């Protein structure tokens, strides 16, 4: 809520947390986004397909402009928009793709195309990861006020001096730095990555097994890919189910706590009656 | 402290599960690693939030919050201390958020902090908050979030404790010395106190003896000097009865209303401990509040009555307030009206002559000056705009228009007040004070000033 008071505006200044690293992270987010688009545009230029090239050029310019005008304002909505634009571009270029295109399904074996695909994919993932980090640590309600005029500065100084040797004595709060924030985030990624790796390894082993049993056959293609897709779907279902179970766990916990408190209250009542 | 856990996959979290599976499945279907890799990232992110939910089930925290005071003046400071204890055996990096109502704003550090909590060790955090608004504020609860990506998956423990804090009208910027205050009061008593001749025991004047006067009051020396019967006249000196009308109309929103409340408190400190008294009537289209603080220990009590008073959204009608005064036969010798010049000015002045007939001196205090109304101050508006034409309009045209209108209104009010022997004063801003304004007014009544004015008139 805005405060329409001239004296307040003169005395105090509304400030949003400005770590120098926050700007770097926001720029890195733009950089990775732009890099991914540049890689795709270069690849589509190599394909000599004017439709794919112009499509990604237009998409790239749109995304770049959105990023520039958005500035440091990284939002989840913007990231979702970026992701959807990416999928749409891919689906459209899939229809227009030729043998040299990274969007053509039959070019999987070519190492140059795989390199382009993987590097663009890594850039996009890094952009998302950086934006998640930025949203988590730098955009959520981290505003505060700082004194501007002499009056307010003196007011704070006097107040702090009055509170010395009380419970409210002013202490510098040691907040964790950017590197520690990144480290804690990676620590939390560890287990999920291990689980995913095990799943992926199983999937690869399974597909290799099928190639071994039915070598160089059309059936292999028909079995491998669907099996990986099925695993992806199964994993999604697993996540959705876990989400559905959470409220039940919460309810169980709440009822347990309530039972405990009821028991305690009942015991207290008994004690009262006895006394 | 009551502990509550809160877990929830947010809407964005659900969207990212969907997006992840679409990316992976599409990527697999068309053999494109460019889409598979971000898709796997989305799934890993969501999985990490779930995994952390399972791990954080073991974590337990204790938190104690305490505040430095429970009553507070608006624009005053409040220290909040929170002692957080990490009961688990692991070193944790968590997000701690101090909840507070919109009355408070944190100074120098945000209300949300990222801190490291060592195992089984107490960490003390101190916030200094500024009370930006008057009213009933609350501090608490404290939220501790151990998991990552709270915008995708809310995973926090809420330690519920709410502390109610009453934020009273703000303190005036300048403090007036007690001596000046006393002097002002003396002057006001001298000028405005109702004197009833014939009763009491304070000497007033000598006059001719009239049949019916008491014989014991005859002044014999004067009788001998003038060769006729002369008697002493006594008078009864009454207390001052301040009656304050506070306008709660729609035009009084904002800082000027806040300062009007502060002025009432300032006046109450003036009469604290004296034998004068004070009553406050808050009125809009009808009388909303009638407060009679007791003489003596009245200041805090008055402030507690005023802390949740707010201007209402209707045009005020002064006649209703006067009717209330008359029907309840309220004693008053000085009536001070805290109002402004905006809105329907006739409605604001209707019934003002009745106060004079009830034997009261009326003082109208105008709060709608440039110092209070931020929108009428061009410099503030200009700092927000880049347009030069608009700038010129705001610099030259707008203030002159407003000033002309204000001058007309001020003249109207002055005329109405002078007709009934009342006075008009203005509060110029936070640097002004009601006591100082009244002091300036009383100078007008000082004998030397009167002689000077008479001499000036004679010269003309």
Interface residues (C-beta under 8 A of the other chain):
Chain A: X1 X3 X4 X5 X6 X7 X8 X9 X12 X17 X40 X76 X80 X83 X84 X86 X87 X90 X91 X94 X102 X103 X105 X106 X107 X108 X114 X116 X117 X118 X120 X121 X122 X124 X125 X128 X129 X132 X135 X136 X137 X140 X141 X142 X143 X144 X145 X146 X147 X151 X155 X156 X159 X160 X163 X166 X167 X168 X169 X170 X171 X173 X174 X175 X176 X180 X181 X184 X185 X188 X189 X191 X192 X193 X195 X196 X225 X228 X229 X232 X233 X235 X236 X239 X240 X242 X243 X246 X249 X250 X253
Chain B: X5 X7 X8 X9 X12 X13 X14 X15 X17 X19 X20 X21 X22 X23 X24 X25 X26 X28 X29 X30 X31 X32 X33 X34 X35 X36 X37 X38 X39 X40 X41 X42 X43 X44 X45 X46 X47 X48 X50 X51 X52 X53 X66 X68 X75 X77 X79 X80 X81 X93 X102 X105 X106 X107 X108 X109 X110 X111 X112 X113 X114 X115 X116 X124 X125 X126 X128 X130 X132 X133 X147 X148 X149 X150 X151 X152 X173 X254 X255 X258 X371 X372 X374 X375 X377 X380 X429 X430
